[in-house]
Amino acid sequence: MYGSNIYQLNIYARINGNLGKALWRREGNQGNQWLVGRLSLRGNVQQTIGQPYQLVVENIVGKNFLGYISIDDLAVNSGPCPISSVCDFESSEQCDYINDPTNIINWKRSQAEIDSSYPSIDVTYSTSYGHFMLLKDKNTTRPVYSRLITPHYFSTNGSCLRWYMLLENAATLNIKIDAVNILNSTNLYTIHGAYGK
């Protein structure tokens, strides 16, 4: 998906001739490079058990020839998508991330289509079908600390942590590292206020 006039690449599951909503979507210039796309079909395809479906890859181009969209090595595998270092929260196991037992309010795996006050799309599929982790407190009169904890990672000389976030209503996001047998956690990142859209 490269060029100044790229619009959309969509993936649908067609059942009985009906496309329904896009299960996965990318829009605009993604750069002159190959990117990996993943889509977990389990739970995203609304179908009767045993009913056949077809995957439809749709390319919507702009009004001129200044760009292109290419796909390659399209594979449909039995079972979940291969494990990647990215946790997109599409699996109900949530990549083994857990809520801190001391949380007053827990992070919850959510979808945009469940509540109109949530983000309208997720990052993974750019649709309302995708999942994300959400912390929402109906009682805004007091500060609430809630921690989402990753699985253990081994010590490294250099790693990159990347994430997408959306903060509203003067929220604060802290990212900390807790080392085994170390009493105090190290704060790696803090942001406060409204961020994202």
DATA-V953198 format. One record per residue. N is the residue number from 1. RES is the residue in three letters. PSI is psi in degrees with one decimal (NA if undefined). OMEGA is omega in whole degrees, 0 to 359 (* if undefined). BURIAL is # if it has 9 or more other ideal C-beta (glycine too) atoms within 8 Angstrom, else .. Layout:
# DATA-V953198
N/RES/PSI/OMEGA/BURIAL
N/RES/PSI/OMEGA/BURIAL
This chain:
# DATA-V953198
1/MET/89.0/187/#
2/TYR/134.1/176/#
3/GLY/172.1/185/#
4/SER/-7.2/184/.
5/ASN/46.7/179/#
6/ILE/137.0/179/#
7/TYR/-81.6/187/.
8/GLN/149.6/166/#
9/LEU/121.7/184/#
10/ASN/150.3/171/#
11/ILE/129.5/180/#
12/TYR/160.2/166/#
13/ALA/113.4/181/#
14/ARG/121.3/179/#
15/ILE/122.2/182/#
16/ASN/39.5/178/.
17/GLY/-4.7/183/.
18/ASN/125.5/179/.
19/LEU/-37.9/184/.
20/GLY/-154.2/180/.
21/LYS/152.9/175/.
22/ALA/135.1/177/#
23/LEU/-24.2/182/#
24/TRP/143.4/182/#
25/ARG/140.7/168/#
26/ARG/143.2/181/#
27/GLU/146.4/170/.
28/GLY/-177.9/183/.
29/ASN/120.6/178/#
30/GLN/5.5/179/#
31/GLY/162.4/182/.
32/ASN/68.9/183/.
33/GLN/156.5/174/.
34/TRP/132.7/177/.
35/LEU/148.4/179/.
36/VAL/133.4/172/.
37/GLY/141.8/178/.
38/ARG/142.3/179/.
39/LEU/117.5/176/#
40/SER/116.7/183/#
41/LEU/-26.2/180/#
42/ARG/122.9/179/.
43/GLY/-16.8/179/.
44/ASN/-25.1/180/#
45/VAL/111.2/180/#
46/GLN/97.4/184/.
47/GLN/159.7/172/.
48/THR/140.6/180/.
49/ILE/130.5/180/.
50/GLY/-5.9/181/.
51/GLN/128.7/182/.
52/PRO/153.9/176/.
53/TYR/161.6/176/#
54/GLN/141.2/172/.
55/LEU/134.6/181/#
56/VAL/121.4/176/#
57/VAL/119.0/184/#
58/GLU/130.5/177/#
59/ASN/123.9/176/.
60/ILE/114.3/182/.
61/VAL/165.7/178/.
62/GLY/-157.8/187/.
63/LYS/0.9/177/.
64/ASN/-173.8/187/.
65/PHE/15.3/185/.
66/LEU/64.5/177/.
67/GLY/168.9/179/#
68/TYR/158.2/174/.
69/ILE/127.7/179/#
70/SER/147.6/171/.
71/ILE/155.4/181/.
72/ASP/156.2/174/.
73/ASP/45.8/177/.
74/LEU/125.2/183/.
75/ALA/138.5/172/.
76/VAL/115.4/183/.
77/ASN/150.2/172/.
78/SER/143.2/179/.
79/GLY/-173.4/183/.
80/PRO/163.4/176/.
81/CYS/151.1/178/.
82/PRO/147.4/182/.
83/ILE/136.1/175/.
84/SER/170.1/180/.
85/SER/-5.7/180/.
86/VAL/130.9/173/.
87/CYS/107.5/181/.
88/ASP/0.4/177/#
89/PHE/21.1/176/#
90/GLU/-26.2/177/.
91/SER/140.7/180/.
92/SER/-15.7/176/.
93/GLU/-11.6/175/.
94/GLN/33.5/177/#
95/CYS/26.1/182/#
96/ASP/19.0/169/.
97/TYR/144.1/181/#
98/ILE/156.3/172/.
99/ASN/141.4/175/#
100/ASP/131.9/180/#
101/PRO/-19.1/180/.
102/THR/-0.3/180/.
103/ASN/139.9/171/#
104/ILE/-40.0/176/.
105/ILE/133.4/182/.
106/ASN/150.6/168/.
107/TRP/141.8/180/#
108/LYS/142.1/175/.
109/ARG/123.1/188/#
110/SER/167.6/175/#
111/GLN/147.3/181/#
112/ALA/-36.7/186/#
113/GLU/-10.0/182/.
114/ILE/-36.4/187/.
115/ASP/129.6/183/.
116/SER/-13.8/178/.
117/SER/-7.8/178/.
118/TYR/169.1/171/#
119/PRO/143.5/186/.
120/SER/-25.6/177/.
121/ILE/162.9/175/#
122/ASP/175.3/181/#
123/VAL/-38.3/187/.
124/THR/-53.3/185/#
125/TYR/-10.5/184/#
126/SER/36.0/177/#
127/THR/172.6/177/#
128/SER/-9.4/178/#
129/TYR/-25.4/185/#
130/GLY/159.6/182/#
131/HIS/158.4/176/#
132/PHE/166.0/177/#
133/MET/137.2/186/#
134/LEU/138.1/172/#
135/LEU/116.3/183/#
136/LYS/125.4/180/.
137/ASP/123.8/179/.
138/LYS/-20.0/179/.
139/ASN/96.3/184/.
140/THR/13.3/182/.
141/THR/-6.8/181/.
142/ARG/150.9/175/.
143/PRO/141.6/180/.
144/VAL/128.1/178/.
145/TYR/123.0/178/.
146/SER/131.8/185/#
147/ARG/134.4/172/.
148/LEU/125.8/189/#
149/ILE/131.9/179/.
150/THR/167.7/169/#
151/PRO/171.0/177/.
152/HIS/139.4/173/.
153/TYR/146.9/179/.
154/PHE/154.5/179/.
155/SER/144.2/183/.
156/THR/157.1/176/.
157/ASN/-11.0/179/.
158/GLY/124.1/177/.
159/SER/158.1/178/.
160/CYS/128.8/174/.
161/LEU/125.9/182/.
162/ARG/141.7/180/.
163/TRP/164.8/172/.
164/TYR/145.6/182/.
165/MET/156.6/174/.
166/LEU/116.7/180/.
167/LEU/139.0/177/#
168/GLU/158.3/172/.
169/ASN/52.7/174/.
170/ALA/36.0/176/.
171/ALA/156.9/175/#
172/THR/132.5/176/.
173/LEU/123.4/174/#
174/ASN/137.5/172/.
175/ILE/121.8/185/#
176/LYS/158.9/174/.
177/ILE/128.2/176/.
178/ASP/114.5/178/.
179/ALA/144.7/179/.
180/VAL/136.1/179/.
181/ASN/18.8/174/.
182/ILE/130.7/186/.
183/LEU/-44.0/186/.
184/ASN/138.3/177/.
185/SER/155.3/179/.
186/THR/126.1/179/.
187/ASN/121.3/181/.
188/LEU/-28.6/189/.
189/TYR/140.7/174/.
190/THR/137.2/172/.
191/ILE/143.6/184/#
192/HIS/143.0/176/.
193/GLY/-164.9/179/.
194/ALA/135.1/182/.
195/TYR/133.1/179/.
196/GLY/-174.3/178/.
197/LYS/NA/*/.
